[in-house]
């Protein structure tokens, strides 16, 4: 984890809490050292800004790594639906592939 980057991202979030990218980037930065905090950030992002498609994929991966399969399925299904609604075909395909790996 890069603590300087974490502090900078936290500053950006404080300045503009509505910007999904800063929250997403912070979650990515926390993946290795604080996976539960990263998951929490991503799940909050999915809940508060459901149209931000990248958060579904990363949340799905982290949930899978934590062996939280049912939660991962739900998040990935939601992500596929949102990606399709936004005509984000590549993202929908990536989410679907990850979902199919669950079986």
Secondary structure, DSSP 8 states (H G I E B T S, - for coil): --HHHHHHHHHHHHH-TT-HHHHHHHHHHHTTT-HHHHHHHHHHHHHH-TT-THHHHHHHHHHHHTT-HHHHHHHHHHHHHHHHHTT-HHHHHHHHHHHHTT-
